[in-house]
Structure formats: C-alpha cells, structure tokens
C-alpha cells in the first residue's frame, strides 16, 4: 500500500489573558488547516485557512 497523495493537517490552540480577573479576562482560540499534496515541494500547500476569534470573559480552560 502506498502513501496517500493528499494530507490534511489541523492545528488548534486556545489561551486567555488576565485569567484571574473576571472583569479583564479575555480568551482566544485559533485553528489553522493545511491541505498538502505529496507531489508538491515540501512546505507548499494546496489550501491553507486560518480561523481565530476572541471572547471576553472566557477562561483559559474554556479556550482550550
């Protein structure tokens, strides 16, 4: 069986600043999606999407 030609890589993370102060706390999340073709040079992507947002009052655990 050979390797598949296309690869999908997804990276996600979340964090919050001022986590201990509910009035100042703000959380954020981010996701990056890559679709790669094994026949293209390494590091070249067919598709790349970056999605992020911030949320007032969100804790670091909620963001994760």
Backbone torsions as a table, in degrees:
resi	resn	phi	psi	omega
1	UNK	NA	132.4	-179.8
2	UNK	-91.9	165.9	176.6
3	UNK	-67.6	146.4	175.1
4	UNK	-66.5	149.0	-177.9
5	UNK	-73.7	-36.7	-175.8
6	UNK	-106.0	142.6	179.3
7	UNK	-126.5	140.2	173.9
8	UNK	-115.5	126.6	177.1
9	UNK	-121.5	133.4	-180.0
10	UNK	-128.8	128.3	177.1
11	UNK	-122.0	136.0	-179.4
12	UNK	-139.3	148.2	177.2
13	UNK	-156.2	158.5	176.6
14	UNK	-144.8	152.1	-180.0
15	UNK	-157.9	168.8	176.5
16	UNK	-144.5	143.8	173.4
17	UNK	-106.5	155.7	-176.2
18	UNK	54.1	43.4	-173.9
19	UNK	-59.1	-28.9	-176.5
20	UNK	-86.1	-10.6	-177.3
21	UNK	-114.9	102.8	-174.3
22	UNK	-59.2	-30.0	-178.7
23	UNK	-76.3	-28.1	-178.1
24	UNK	-104.0	-10.7	-173.6
25	UNK	-64.2	137.6	174.0
26	UNK	-143.8	130.8	-179.4
27	UNK	-106.9	163.0	178.4
28	UNK	-149.8	152.1	177.4
29	UNK	-132.3	153.5	177.6
30	UNK	-147.7	143.5	178.3
31	UNK	-136.9	136.3	173.7
32	UNK	-125.5	130.9	-180.0
33	UNK	-119.5	129.0	176.3
34	UNK	-119.6	138.1	167.0
35	UNK	-117.9	122.8	-176.0
36	UNK	-120.6	152.4	178.7
37	UNK	-113.2	123.5	-176.8
38	UNK	-65.1	-14.3	179.1
39	UNK	-88.1	-8.3	176.3
40	UNK	-90.1	157.8	175.6
41	UNK	-57.5	146.9	-178.4
42	UNK	-56.7	135.0	179.4
43	UNK	95.1	-11.7	176.2
44	UNK	-90.8	139.1	-176.4
45	UNK	-117.0	146.3	170.5
46	UNK	-78.0	-36.5	-174.3
47	UNK	-149.0	139.5	174.1
48	UNK	-143.2	130.2	176.6
49	UNK	-130.6	136.4	175.9
50	UNK	-119.6	128.0	-178.0
51	UNK	-128.9	128.6	177.9
52	UNK	-149.4	159.3	178.3
53	UNK	-160.1	157.8	174.3
54	UNK	-116.8	153.9	-174.8
55	UNK	-140.0	109.4	177.0
56	UNK	-59.9	136.4	176.6
57	UNK	83.9	-6.2	-178.1
58	UNK	-76.6	135.4	177.6
59	UNK	-83.8	168.5	178.2
60	UNK	-64.9	-34.2	178.7
61	UNK	-68.0	-39.9	176.8
62	UNK	-64.8	-39.3	-179.4
63	UNK	-66.3	-37.8	177.5
64	UNK	-67.1	NA	NA
